[in-house]
Amino acid sequence: MRYQASNITYCNFKNSKLLGVDFVNTNLKYTNFKGAKLEEVILFNCNLKNVNFENVQFKKVFFISTNIKNAKNLNLDEGCVYINSYPKIELNTEILNARDKLKNCK
C-alpha cells in the first residue's frame, strides 16, 4: 500500500501492524503509532511533527529524507535505516554523453 502526497494527520495506528506500506511526501503530523509493528515500511520526505513512536517495533523500516527531530519517542534500532540525503555519485564521461544524446531525442 502506498500513501503519496497524503494528509494523514491525527490518525491512530496504535497497536496496529503495518506491512509493506510506503508513506511518500505524506503529512503524518500528530499521528499515533504507539505499540505498532512496522515491517518493510518506507517513510520518504514525511512530516513527523509530534508523531508518537512509543514502543514501536521496527523491522526493515527506512526513514529517507525525513526530518525525525520533531518525532516523539522515536528510538531508531537495528530494524531501522535512516538516510538523511542521497549519496553524491560521480558519473563517468560515457554516461554523461549518453544522457546528452537522450536529451536531444524527440
C-alpha distances in whole Angstrom, upper triangle without the diagonal:
4,7,10,13,13,15,14,18,19,16,17,15,18,18,15,13,9,9,7,5,6,9,11,14,13,16,16,19,21,18,19,17,20,20,17,16,13,12,11,10,11,12,14,17,16,18,19,22,23,20,21,20,23,23,19,19,17,17,16,14,15,17,17,20,19,22,22,26,25,23,24,25,23,24,23,24,24,20,19,20,21,21,23,24,24,27,30,30,34,33,37,39,38,34,35,38,35,33,36,37,33,34,37,35,35
4,6,10,10,13,12,16,18,16,17,16,19,20,17,15,11,11,9,6,5,6,7,11,10,13,14,17,19,17,18,17,21,21,18,17,14,14,12,10,9,10,11,13,13,16,17,20,22,19,20,20,23,24,20,20,18,18,16,14,14,15,15,17,16,20,20,24,23,21,23,24,22,24,22,24,24,20,19,19,19,19,21,21,21,24,27,28,31,31,34,37,36,32,33,35,33,31,33,34,31,31,34,33,33
4,7,6,9,9,13,15,13,15,14,18,20,17,16,12,13,11,8,6,5,6,8,7,10,11,14,17,14,16,16,20,21,18,18,15,16,14,11,10,10,10,12,11,13,14,17,19,16,19,19,22,23,20,21,19,19,18,15,15,15,15,16,15,18,19,22,21,19,21,23,21,23,22,24,25,21,20,20,19,20,20,21,21,25,27,29,32,32,36,38,37,33,34,37,34,32,34,35,32,32,35,34,33
4,5,9,10,14,17,16,18,18,21,23,20,19,16,16,14,11,8,6,5,6,6,10,11,15,18,16,19,19,22,24,21,21,18,18,16,13,11,10,9,10,10,12,15,18,20,18,21,21,24,26,22,23,21,21,20,17,16,15,14,15,14,17,19,22,21,20,23,25,22,25,23,26,26,23,21,20,20,19,19,19,20,23,25,27,30,30,33,35,35,31,31,34,32,29,31,32,29,28,32,31,30
4,7,10,12,16,16,19,19,22,24,22,22,18,19,17,14,11,8,6,5,5,8,11,13,17,16,19,19,23,25,23,23,20,21,19,16,14,12,10,10,9,11,14,16,19,17,20,21,25,27,24,25,23,24,22,19,18,16,15,15,14,16,18,21,20,19,22,25,23,25,24,27,28,25,23,22,21,20,19,19,20,24,26,27,30,31,34,36,36,32,32,34,33,29,31,33,30,29,32,31,31
4,6,9,13,12,15,16,19,22,19,20,17,18,17,13,11,8,8,7,5,6,8,11,14,13,16,17,21,23,20,21,19,20,19,16,14,12,12,11,10,11,13,15,17,15,18,19,23,25,22,24,22,23,22,19,18,17,17,16,15,17,18,21,19,18,21,23,22,25,24,27,28,25,23,23,21,21,21,22,23,26,29,30,34,34,38,39,39,36,35,38,36,33,35,37,33,32,35,35,34
4,6,10,10,13,15,18,21,19,20,18,20,19,15,14,10,11,9,6,5,7,8,11,11,14,16,19,22,20,21,19,21,21,17,16,14,14,13,10,10,12,13,15,13,16,18,21,24,21,24,23,24,24,20,20,18,18,18,15,16,18,20,17,17,19,22,21,24,24,27,29,26,23,24,22,22,22,23,25,28,31,33,36,37,40,42,42,39,38,41,39,36,38,40,37,35,39,38,37
4,7,6,10,11,14,17,15,17,15,17,17,14,13,10,11,11,7,6,5,7,9,7,11,12,16,18,16,18,17,19,19,16,15,13,14,14,10,10,11,12,13,11,14,15,18,21,18,21,20,22,22,19,19,17,18,18,16,17,17,19,16,15,17,19,18,22,22,25,27,24,22,23,22,22,22,24,25,29,32,34,37,38,42,44,44,40,40,43,41,38,41,42,39,38,41,41,40
4,5,9,11,14,17,16,18,17,20,20,16,16,13,14,13,9,6,5,5,6,6,9,12,15,18,17,19,18,21,21,18,17,15,16,15,11,10,10,10,10,9,12,14,17,20,18,21,21,23,24,20,20,18,19,19,16,16,16,17,14,13,15,17,18,21,22,25,27,25,23,24,22,23,23,25,27,30,33,36,39,40,44,46,46,43,42,45,44,41,43,45,42,41,44,44,43
4,7,10,12,15,15,18,17,20,21,18,18,15,17,16,13,10,7,6,5,5,7,11,13,16,15,18,18,21,23,19,19,17,19,18,14,12,11,11,10,9,10,13,15,18,17,20,21,24,25,21,22,20,22,22,18,18,17,18,15,13,14,16,17,21,22,25,27,25,23,25,24,25,25,27,30,33,36,38,42,43,47,49,50,46,46,49,47,44,46,48,45,44,48,47,47
4,7,9,13,12,14,14,17,18,15,16,13,16,16,12,11,8,9,7,5,6,9,11,14,13,16,15,19,20,17,17,16,18,18,14,13,12,13,12,10,11,13,15,17,15,18,19,21,22,19,20,19,21,22,19,19,18,20,17,14,15,17,17,20,21,24,26,23,22,24,23,25,25,27,29,33,36,38,41,43,46,49,49,45,45,48,47,44,46,48,44,44,47,46,46
4,5,9,9,12,12,16,18,15,17,15,18,19,15,14,10,11,9,6,5,7,9,11,10,13,14,17,19,17,18,17,20,20,17,16,14,15,13,10,10,11,13,14,13,16,17,20,21,19,20,20,22,23,20,20,19,20,18,15,14,15,16,19,21,23,25,22,21,23,23,26,26,29,31,34,37,39,43,44,48,50,50,47,47,50,48,46,48,50,47,46,50,49,49
4,6,5,8,9,12,15,13,15,14,17,18,15,14,11,13,11,7,6,5,7,9,7,10,10,14,16,14,16,15,18,19,16,16,14,16,14,11,10,10,12,12,11,13,14,16,18,16,18,18,21,22,19,20,18,20,18,15,15,15,15,17,18,20,22,19,18,21,21,24,25,27,29,32,35,38,41,42,46,49,48,45,46,49,47,44,47,49,45,45,48,48,48
4,5,9,11,14,17,16,18,17,20,22,18,17,14,15,12,9,6,5,5,6,6,9,11,15,18,16,18,17,21,22,19,18,16,17,15,11,9,9,10,10,9,12,14,17,19,17,20,19,23,24,21,22,19,21,19,15,14,14,14,17,18,19,22,19,19,22,22,25,26,29,31,34,37,40,43,45,48,51,51,48,48,51,50,47,50,52,49,48,52,51,51
4,7,10,13,16,16,18,18,22,24,21,20,17,18,16,13,9,7,6,5,4,7,10,13,17,16,18,18,22,24,21,21,18,20,18,14,12,11,10,9,8,10,13,15,18,17,20,20,24,26,23,23,21,23,21,18,16,15,15,17,18,19,20,18,18,22,23,26,27,30,32,35,38,40,44,45,49,52,51,48,49,52,50,48,51,52,49,49,53,52,52
4,6,10,13,12,15,16,19,22,19,19,16,18,16,13,10,8,9,7,5,6,8,11,14,13,16,17,20,22,19,20,18,20,18,15,13,12,13,12,10,11,12,14,16,15,18,19,22,24,22,23,21,23,22,18,18,17,17,18,19,19,20,17,18,21,22,25,27,29,30,33,37,38,42,43,46,49,49,45,47,50,47,45,48,50,46,47,50,49,49
4,6,10,10,13,15,18,21,19,20,17,19,18,15,13,10,11,9,6,5,6,8,11,11,14,15,19,22,19,20,19,21,20,16,15,13,14,13,10,9,10,11,13,13,16,17,21,23,21,23,21,24,23,19,19,18,17,18,18,18,18,15,16,19,21,23,25,28,29,31,35,36,40,41,44,47,46,43,44,47,45,43,46,47,44,45,48,47,47
4,7,6,10,11,15,18,16,17,15,18,18,14,13,10,12,11,8,6,5,6,8,7,11,12,16,18,16,18,17,20,19,16,15,13,15,14,11,10,10,10,12,10,13,15,18,20,19,21,19,22,22,18,19,18,17,18,17,17,18,14,14,17,18,21,23,25,25,28,32,33,36,37,40,43,43,39,41,44,41,39,42,44,40,41,44,43,43
4,6,9,12,15,18,17,19,17,21,21,17,16,13,16,14,11,8,6,5,6,7,10,13,16,19,18,20,19,22,22,19,18,16,18,17,13,12,11,9,10,10,13,15,17,21,19,22,21,24,24,21,21,21,19,19,18,18,17,13,14,16,18,20,23,24,25,27,30,31,35,35,38,41,41,37,39,41,39,37,41,42,38,39,42,41,42
4,7,10,13,16,16,18,17,21,22,18,18,15,18,17,14,11,8,6,5,5,8,11,13,17,16,19,19,22,23,19,20,18,20,19,16,14,12,11,10,9,11,14,15,19,18,21,20,24,24,21,23,22,20,20,18,19,18,14,14,15,17,18,21,22,22,24,28,28,32,32,35,38,37,34,35,38,35,33,37,38,35,35,39,37,38
4,7,10,13,12,15,14,17,18,15,16,13,17,17,13,12,9,8,7,5,7,9,11,14,13,16,16,19,20,17,18,16,19,19,15,15,13,12,11,10,11,12,14,17,16,19,18,22,21,19,20,21,18,20,18,19,19,15,14,15,17,18,20,21,21,24,27,28,32,32,35,38,37,34,35,38,35,33,36,37,34,35,38,37,37
4,6,10,9,13,12,16,18,15,17,15,18,19,15,14,11,11,8,6,5,6,8,11,10,14,14,18,19,16,18,17,20,20,17,17,14,14,12,10,10,10,11,14,13,16,16,20,20,18,20,21,18,20,18,19,19,16,14,14,15,15,17,18,18,21,24,25,29,29,32,35,34,31,32,35,32,30,33,34,31,31,35,34,34
4,7,6,9,9,13,15,13,15,14,17,19,15,15,12,13,11,8,6,5,6,8,7,10,11,15,16,14,16,15,19,20,17,17,15,16,14,11,10,10,10,12,11,14,14,18,17,15,18,19,17,19,18,20,20,17,15,15,15,15,16,17,18,21,24,26,29,30,33,36,36,32,32,35,33,31,33,35,32,32,35,34,34
4,5,9,10,14,17,15,18,17,21,22,19,19,15,16,14,11,8,6,5,6,7,10,12,15,18,16,18,18,22,23,20,20,18,18,16,13,11,10,9,10,10,13,15,18,18,17,20,21,19,21,19,22,22,19,17,16,15,14,15,15,15,19,22,23,26,27,31,33,33,29,29,32,30,27,30,32,29,28,32,31,31
4,7,9,12,16,15,18,18,22,24,21,21,18,19,17,14,11,8,6,5,5,8,11,14,17,15,18,19,22,24,21,23,20,21,19,16,14,12,10,10,9,12,14,17,16,16,19,22,19,22,20,23,24,22,19,18,16,15,14,15,16,20,22,24,27,28,31,33,34,30,30,33,31,28,30,32,29,28,31,31,31
4,6,9,12,11,14,15,19,21,18,19,16,18,17,13,11,8,8,7,5,6,9,12,14,12,16,16,20,22,19,21,19,20,19,16,14,12,12,12,10,12,14,16,15,14,17,20,18,21,20,23,24,21,19,18,17,17,16,17,19,22,25,27,30,31,35,37,37,33,33,36,35,32,34,36,33,32,35,35,35
4,6,9,9,13,14,17,20,18,20,18,20,19,15,14,10,11,9,6,5,7,9,11,10,14,15,19,21,19,21,20,22,21,18,16,14,14,13,11,12,13,15,13,12,15,18,17,20,20,23,25,23,20,20,18,18,17,19,21,25,27,29,33,34,38,40,40,36,36,39,38,35,37,39,36,35,38,38,38
4,6,6,9,10,14,17,15,17,15,18,18,14,13,10,11,11,7,6,6,7,9,7,10,12,15,18,16,18,17,20,19,16,15,13,15,14,11,12,12,14,12,10,12,15,14,17,18,21,23,21,18,19,17,18,18,20,22,26,28,31,34,36,39,42,42,39,38,42,40,37,39,41,38,38,41,41,41
4,6,9,11,14,17,17,19,18,20,21,17,16,13,14,13,9,6,5,5,6,6,9,12,15,18,17,20,19,22,22,19,18,15,17,16,13,12,12,13,10,9,11,14,14,18,19,22,25,23,20,21,19,20,19,21,24,27,30,33,36,38,42,44,45,41,41,44,43,39,42,44,41,40,43,43,43
4,7,10,12,15,15,18,17,21,22,18,18,15,17,16,12,9,8,6,5,5,7,11,13,16,15,19,19,22,23,19,20,17,19,19,15,14,13,14,10,9,9,13,13,17,19,22,25,23,21,22,21,22,21,24,27,30,33,36,39,41,45,47,48,44,44,47,46,43,45,47,45,43,47,47,47
4,7,9,13,12,15,14,18,19,16,16,13,16,16,12,10,8,9,7,5,6,9,12,14,13,16,17,19,20,17,18,16,18,19,15,15,14,15,12,10,10,12,13,16,18,20,23,21,19,21,20,22,21,24,26,30,33,35,39,40,44,47,47,43,43,47,45,42,45,47,44,43,46,46,46
4,6,9,9,12,13,16,18,16,17,15,18,18,14,13,10,11,9,6,5,7,9,11,10,14,15,18,20,17,18,17,20,21,17,17,15,16,13,10,10,11,12,15,17,19,21,19,18,20,20,22,23,26,28,31,34,37,40,42,46,48,49,45,46,49,47,44,47,49,46,45,49,49,49
4,6,5,8,9,13,15,13,14,13,17,18,14,14,11,13,11,7,6,5,7,9,7,10,11,14,16,14,15,15,18,20,17,17,14,16,15,11,10,10,10,13,14,16,18,16,15,18,18,21,22,25,27,29,33,35,39,41,44,47,47,44,44,48,46,43,46,48,45,45,48,48,48
4,6,9,11,15,17,16,17,16,20,21,18,17,14,15,12,9,6,5,5,6,6,9,12,15,18,16,18,17,21,22,19,19,16,17,16,12,10,9,10,12,14,16,18,16,16,19,20,23,24,27,29,32,35,38,41,43,47,50,50,47,47,51,49,47,49,51,48,48,52,51,52
4,7,10,13,16,15,18,18,21,23,20,20,17,18,16,13,10,8,6,5,5,7,10,14,17,15,18,18,22,24,21,21,18,20,19,15,13,11,12,13,14,15,17,15,16,19,20,24,25,28,30,33,36,38,42,44,47,50,50,47,48,51,50,47,50,52,49,49,53,52,53
4,6,10,13,12,15,15,19,21,18,18,16,18,16,12,10,8,9,7,5,6,9,11,14,13,16,16,20,22,19,20,18,20,19,15,14,13,12,13,14,15,16,14,14,17,19,22,24,26,28,31,34,36,40,41,45,48,48,44,45,48,47,44,47,49,46,46,50,49,49
4,6,10,10,13,14,18,21,18,20,17,20,19,15,13,10,11,9,6,5,6,8,11,10,14,15,19,22,19,21,18,21,20,17,16,15,13,14,13,13,14,11,12,16,17,21,23,25,27,29,33,34,38,39,42,46,45,42,43,46,45,42,46,47,44,45,48,47,48
4,7,6,9,11,15,17,16,17,15,18,18,14,13,10,12,11,7,6,5,6,8,7,10,12,15,18,16,18,16,19,19,16,16,15,13,13,12,12,13,9,10,13,15,17,20,22,23,25,29,31,34,36,39,42,42,38,40,43,41,39,42,44,41,41,45,44,44
4,5,9,12,15,18,17,19,18,21,21,18,17,14,16,14,10,8,6,5,6,6,10,12,15,19,18,20,18,22,22,19,19,18,15,15,14,13,12,9,10,12,15,17,20,22,22,24,28,29,33,34,37,40,39,36,38,41,39,37,40,42,39,39,43,42,43
4,7,10,13,16,16,19,18,22,22,19,19,16,18,17,13,11,9,6,5,5,8,11,13,17,16,19,18,22,22,19,21,20,17,17,15,14,13,10,10,11,13,15,18,20,20,22,25,26,30,30,33,36,36,33,34,37,35,33,37,38,35,36,39,38,39
4,7,10,13,12,15,14,18,19,16,16,14,17,16,12,11,9,8,7,5,6,9,11,14,13,16,15,19,19,16,18,18,15,16,14,14,14,11,9,11,12,14,16,18,18,21,24,26,29,30,33,36,36,32,34,37,35,33,36,37,34,35,38,38,38
4,6,10,10,13,13,17,18,15,17,15,18,18,15,14,11,11,9,6,5,6,7,11,10,13,13,17,18,16,18,18,15,16,14,15,15,12,10,10,10,11,13,14,15,18,21,22,26,27,30,33,33,30,31,34,32,30,33,34,31,32,35,35,35
4,7,6,9,9,13,15,12,14,13,17,18,15,15,12,13,11,8,6,5,6,8,7,10,10,14,15,13,15,16,13,15,13,16,16,14,11,10,10,10,12,13,14,18,21,23,26,28,31,34,34,31,31,34,33,30,33,35,32,32,35,35,36
4,6,9,11,14,17,15,17,16,20,21,18,19,16,16,14,11,8,6,5,6,6,10,11,15,15,14,18,19,16,18,16,18,19,16,13,12,10,9,10,11,12,15,18,20,24,25,28,31,31,28,28,31,30,27,30,32,29,28,32,32,33
4,7,9,12,15,14,17,17,21,23,20,21,18,19,17,14,11,8,6,5,4,8,10,13,14,13,17,19,16,19,17,20,21,19,16,14,12,11,10,10,12,16,18,21,24,25,29,31,32,28,28,31,30,27,30,32,29,28,32,32,33
4,6,9,12,11,14,14,18,20,18,19,17,19,17,14,11,9,9,8,5,7,9,12,11,11,14,17,14,17,16,19,21,19,16,15,13,13,12,13,15,19,22,24,28,29,33,35,36,32,32,35,34,31,33,35,33,32,35,35,36
4,6,9,9,12,14,17,20,18,20,19,21,20,16,14,11,12,10,7,7,8,10,9,9,12,15,14,17,17,20,22,21,17,17,15,15,14,15,18,22,24,27,30,32,36,38,39,35,35,38,37,34,36,38,36,35,38,38,38
4,6,5,9,10,13,16,15,17,16,19,18,15,14,11,12,12,8,7,6,8,6,5,9,11,10,14,14,18,20,18,16,16,14,15,14,17,19,23,25,28,32,34,37,40,41,37,37,41,40,36,39,41,39,38,41,41,42
4,6,9,11,14,17,17,19,19,22,22,18,17,14,15,14,11,9,8,8,5,5,8,12,11,15,16,20,23,21,19,19,17,18,16,19,22,25,28,31,34,36,40,43,44,40,40,43,42,39,41,44,41,40,44,44,44
4,6,9,11,15,15,18,18,22,22,19,19,16,18,17,13,11,10,9,6,5,6,9,10,14,16,19,23,21,19,20,18,20,19,22,25,28,31,34,37,39,43,46,47,43,43,47,46,43,45,47,45,44,47,47,48
4,6,9,13,12,15,15,18,19,16,16,14,16,16,12,11,9,10,8,5,6,8,9,12,14,17,20,18,16,18,16,19,18,21,24,27,30,33,36,38,42,45,45,42,42,45,44,41,44,46,43,42,46,46,46
4,6,9,9,13,14,17,19,16,17,15,18,19,15,14,11,12,10,6,5,6,7,11,13,16,19,17,16,18,17,20,20,23,26,29,32,35,39,41,44,47,48,44,44,48,47,44,46,49,46,45,49,49,49
4,6,5,9,10,14,15,13,14,13,17,18,15,14,11,12,11,7,6,5,5,8,10,12,15,14,13,15,15,18,19,22,25,27,31,33,37,39,42,46,46,43,43,47,45,43,46,48,45,45,48,48,49
4,6,9,11,15,18,15,17,16,20,21,18,17,14,15,14,10,7,5,7,8,11,13,16,15,15,18,18,21,22,25,28,30,34,36,40,42,46,49,49,46,47,50,49,46,49,51,49,48,52,52,53
4,6,10,13,16,15,17,17,21,23,20,20,16,17,17,13,11,8,9,9,11,12,14,13,14,17,18,22,23,26,29,31,34,37,40,43,46,49,49,46,47,51,49,47,50,52,49,49,53,53,53
4,6,10,13,11,14,14,18,20,18,18,15,17,16,13,11,9,8,9,10,10,13,11,11,15,16,19,21,24,26,28,32,34,38,40,43,46,46,43,44,47,46,44,47,49,46,46,50,49,50
4,7,10,10,13,14,18,21,19,20,16,19,19,15,15,12,10,10,10,9,10,8,10,13,15,19,21,24,26,27,31,33,37,38,42,45,45,42,43,46,45,43,46,48,45,46,49,49,49
4,7,6,9,11,15,18,16,18,15,18,18,15,15,13,10,10,8,7,8,5,6,10,12,16,18,21,22,24,28,29,33,35,38,41,41,38,39,43,41,39,42,44,42,42,46,45,46
4,6,9,12,15,19,18,20,17,21,22,18,19,17,14,13,11,9,8,4,7,10,13,16,19,21,22,23,27,28,32,33,36,39,39,36,38,41,39,38,41,43,40,41,44,44,45
4,7,10,13,16,16,18,17,20,22,19,20,18,15,14,11,10,9,5,6,7,11,13,16,18,18,20,24,25,28,29,32,36,35,32,34,37,35,34,37,39,36,37,41,40,41
4,7,10,13,12,15,13,17,18,15,17,16,12,12,9,10,10,6,5,6,9,11,14,16,17,19,22,24,28,29,32,36,36,32,34,37,35,33,36,38,36,36,40,39,40
4,6,10,10,12,12,15,17,15,17,17,13,13,10,11,11,9,6,5,6,8,10,12,13,15,19,21,24,26,29,32,32,29,30,34,32,30,33,35,33,33,37,36,37
4,7,6,9,8,12,14,12,15,15,11,12,10,12,13,11,8,6,5,6,8,10,12,15,18,20,24,26,29,33,33,30,30,34,33,30,33,35,33,33,36,36,37
4,5,9,10,13,15,14,17,18,15,16,13,15,16,14,11,8,6,5,6,7,9,12,15,17,21,23,26,29,30,26,27,30,29,27,29,32,29,29,33,33,34
4,7,9,12,14,14,18,19,16,17,15,18,19,17,14,11,8,6,5,5,8,11,14,17,20,22,26,29,30,26,26,30,29,26,28,31,29,28,32,32,33
4,6,9,10,10,14,16,13,15,13,16,18,17,13,11,8,8,7,9,12,15,18,21,24,26,30,32,33,30,30,33,33,30,32,35,32,31,35,36,36
4,6,7,8,12,14,12,14,13,17,19,18,14,13,10,10,8,11,14,17,19,23,26,28,32,35,36,33,32,36,35,32,35,37,35,34,38,38,39
4,6,5,9,10,8,10,10,14,16,16,12,12,9,11,9,13,16,19,22,25,28,31,34,37,38,35,35,39,38,35,38,40,38,37,41,42,42
4,6,8,10,9,11,12,16,19,18,15,15,12,13,12,15,19,21,23,27,30,33,36,39,41,38,37,41,41,38,40,43,41,40,43,44,45
4,6,10,9,12,14,18,21,20,17,17,15,16,14,18,21,24,26,30,33,36,39,42,43,40,39,43,43,40,42,44,42,41,45,45,46
4,7,6,10,11,15,18,17,15,16,14,16,15,18,21,24,27,30,34,36,40,42,43,40,40,44,43,40,42,45,42,42,45,46,46
4,6,9,12,15,18,18,16,17,16,19,18,22,25,27,30,33,37,39,43,46,47,44,44,47,46,44,46,49,46,45,49,49,50
4,6,10,12,16,15,14,16,16,19,19,23,26,28,31,34,38,40,43,47,47,44,45,48,47,45,47,50,47,47,51,51,52
4,6,9,13,12,11,13,12,15,16,19,22,24,27,30,34,36,40,43,44,41,41,45,44,41,44,46,44,44,47,48,48
4,6,10,10,9,12,11,15,16,20,22,24,27,30,34,36,39,43,44,41,41,45,44,42,45,47,45,45,48,49,50
4,7,7,6,8,8,12,14,17,19,21,24,27,30,33,36,39,40,37,38,42,41,39,41,44,42,42,45,46,47
4,5,6,8,10,14,16,19,21,22,25,28,31,34,36,40,41,38,39,42,42,40,43,45,43,43,47,47,48
4,5,8,11,14,17,19,20,21,25,26,30,32,35,38,39,36,37,41,40,38,42,44,42,42,46,46,47
4,7,10,13,17,19,20,21,25,26,30,32,35,38,38,35,37,40,39,37,41,42,40,41,44,44,45
4,7,10,13,15,17,18,22,24,27,29,32,36,36,33,34,38,37,35,38,40,38,38,42,42,43
4,6,10,12,13,14,18,20,24,26,29,32,33,30,31,34,33,31,34,37,35,35,39,39,40
4,6,9,11,13,16,19,22,25,28,31,32,29,30,33,33,30,33,36,34,34,38,38,39
4,6,7,9,13,15,19,21,25,28,29,26,26,30,29,27,30,32,30,30,34,35,36
4,7,9,12,15,19,21,25,28,29,26,26,30,30,27,29,32,31,30,34,35,36
4,6,9,12,16,18,22,24,26,23,22,26,26,23,26,29,27,26,30,31,33
4,6,9,13,15,18,21,22,19,19,23,23,20,23,25,24,23,27,28,30
4,6,10,13,16,19,21,18,18,22,22,20,22,25,24,24,28,29,31
4,7,10,13,16,18,16,15,19,20,18,20,23,22,22,26,27,29
4,6,10,13,14,12,12,16,17,15,18,20,20,20,24,25,28
4,6,10,12,10,10,14,15,14,16,18,19,19,22,24,27
4,7,8,6,7,10,11,10,12,15,15,16,19,21,24
4,6,6,6,9,10,11,13,15,16,17,19,21,24
4,5,5,6,9,10,10,12,14,15,17,19,23
4,5,5,6,9,10,11,12,14,16,17,21
4,5,5,6,9,10,11,12,15,16,19
4,5,5,6,9,10,11,13,15,18
4,5,5,6,9,10,11,13,17
4,5,5,6,9,10,11,15
4,5,5,6,9,10,14
4,5,5,7,9,13
4,5,5,7,11
4,5,5,9
4,6,8
4,6
4
